[in-house]
Amino acid sequence: MRIAHNVRLAAILAVGAFALHQLRYLIASGAASSAGPSAHGYMTELMAPIAVLVLAAVMATLIRGTEGALPARAPLGQRIAVFSLALLAIYVGQESLEAILSTGQVANLAAVLAAGGWVAIPLALTLGALGALLARALEVVERVIAVVHAERVRSRPPAVTGRALPVRSISLLSAPLAFGLARRPPPRAPA
């Protein structure tokens, strides 16, 4: 059950990190260069894996709901802080890795936040809040599914319990009456 919860959180963070990166370059660089520099060409290739992760998160929510898992709810403010810090850390790590791969030098925090990179901070706060709200909404959906599923299970007739009877091989030729295939009815009992 914990795996399904973690998949959902990973999907929310992946979408948030992708949006943060793209919005940062769209806002700081202007709409004219929204595609970003060539160092960011790999971002479009990440869309398919992120879509698969989002689909897995939706399936995890449905499965957890049908299994009646009720996650512990952290306070919304705490979630917003955790999501925002995680998104900012992903962004800084991603920009540092891009700097290492393109220039061969490690970028410090000042270099990451320079040239409009500071926009990532308010974006991380905004996207962190949206991610926390989305996580909360998916937990509500999970609870609704759990309640509906529990009511459906309660309304079903009880399952038959006990030992299974031994299976005997009955053929049509040896017991035609067992299958209702006799040519004539059985003889009448004498009166």
LINSUL-V943431 format. One record per residue. N is the residue number from 1. NEAR is the number of other ideal C-beta (glycine too) atoms within 8 Angstrom. D_CENTER is the distance of its C-alpha to the mean C-alpha in Angstrom with 1 decimal. Layout:
N_NEAR_D_CENTER / N_NEAR_D_CENTER
This chain:
1_7_12.0 / 2_5_11.8 / 3_7_9.9 / 4_12_6.8 / 5_12_7.5 / 6_8_8.1 / 7_12_5.2 / 8_13_3.6 / 9_9_7.3 / 10_10_7.8 / 11_13_6.0 / 12_13_8.1 / 13_13_10.9 / 14_11_11.0 / 15_11_11.4 / 16_14_13.7 / 17_12_15.7 / 18_12_16.2 / 19_9_17.3 / 20_15_19.5 / 21_12_21.2 / 22_10_21.9 / 23_11_23.1 / 24_14_25.3 / 25_12_27.1 / 26_10_27.4 / 27_9_28.9 / 28_10_31.0 / 29_10_32.3 / 30_7_32.7 / 31_5_31.7 / 32_5_34.2 / 33_9_32.3 / 34_9_28.7 / 35_4_28.0 / 36_11_28.7 / 37_5_31.0 / 38_4_30.9 / 39_8_29.3 / 40_11_26.0 / 41_8_26.0 / 42_6_23.2 / 43_11_20.7 / 44_6_20.7 / 45_7_20.0 / 46_9_16.7 / 47_9_15.4 / 48_7_14.6 / 49_7_12.6 / 50_12_10.6 / 51_8_10.1 / 52_8_9.1 / 53_12_6.4 / 54_11_5.3 / 55_8_6.0 / 56_10_4.3 / 57_14_0.7 / 58_8_4.2 / 59_8_5.9 / 60_13_5.0 / 61_14_6.1 / 62_9_8.8 / 63_9_9.9 / 64_14_10.2 / 65_15_12.1 / 66_9_14.4 / 67_8_15.1 / 68_8_16.2 / 69_11_14.4 / 70_6_15.4 / 71_8_14.2 / 72_3_17.0 / 73_6_17.1 / 74_7_18.4 / 75_6_20.8 / 76_9_19.5 / 77_6_22.0 / 78_8_21.0 / 79_12_17.3 / 80_12_18.7 / 81_9_20.9 / 82_11_18.4 / 83_17_16.0 / 84_13_19.2 / 85_10_20.7 / 86_10_17.8 / 87_16_17.7 / 88_11_21.4 / 89_8_21.6 / 90_11_19.3 / 91_15_21.6 / 92_10_24.7 / 93_8_23.7 / 94_10_22.9 / 95_11_26.2 / 96_11_28.1 / 97_8_26.9 / 98_10_27.8 / 99_13_31.2 / 100_11_31.8 / 101_6_31.1 / 102_7_33.1 / 103_5_36.0 / 104_4_36.0 / 105_6_36.2 / 106_6_33.9 / 107_9_33.1 / 108_6_33.6 / 109_6_31.9 / 110_6_34.7 / 111_8_34.3 / 112_14_30.6 / 113_9_31.3 / 114_7_34.4 / 115_4_34.8 / 116_9_32.4 / 117_11_29.8 / 118_6_30.3 / 119_11_28.3 / 120_13_25.2 / 121_9_25.9 / 122_7_25.8 / 123_12_22.9 / 124_14_20.9 / 125_10_21.9 / 126_8_21.0 / 127_15_17.6 / 128_17_17.0 / 129_11_18.1 / 130_9_15.8 / 131_14_12.8 / 132_13_14.1 / 133_9_14.7 / 134_9_11.3 / 135_13_9.9 / 136_11_13.0 / 137_8_12.5 / 138_11_9.2 / 139_10_11.2 / 140_8_14.0 / 141_10_12.3 / 142_14_11.4 / 143_10_15.0 / 144_9_16.4 / 145_12_14.9 / 146_15_16.3 / 147_8_19.7 / 148_8_20.0 / 149_11_19.2 / 150_9_21.6 / 151_8_24.3 / 152_8_24.0 / 153_7_24.4 / 154_6_27.4 / 155_5_29.0 / 156_6_29.2 / 157_3_32.4 / 158_5_32.5 / 159_4_31.9 / 160_4_35.2 / 161_4_35.8 / 162_4_38.5 / 163_3_39.9 / 164_4_39.6 / 165_4_43.0 / 166_4_44.3 / 167_4_43.9 / 168_4_47.2 / 169_4_47.8 / 170_7_49.4 / 171_6_50.7 / 172_7_52.0 / 173_4_55.5 / 174_5_55.9 / 175_8_54.7 / 176_9_54.8 / 177_8_55.1 / 178_6_51.7 / 179_8_50.1 / 180_5_52.6 / 181_6_54.2 / 182_8_57.8 / 183_3_60.5 / 184_3_62.5 / 185_3_61.9 / 186_5_63.0 / 187_3_66.7 / 188_5_67.7 / 189_4_68.7 / 190_3_72.5 / 191_3_73.7
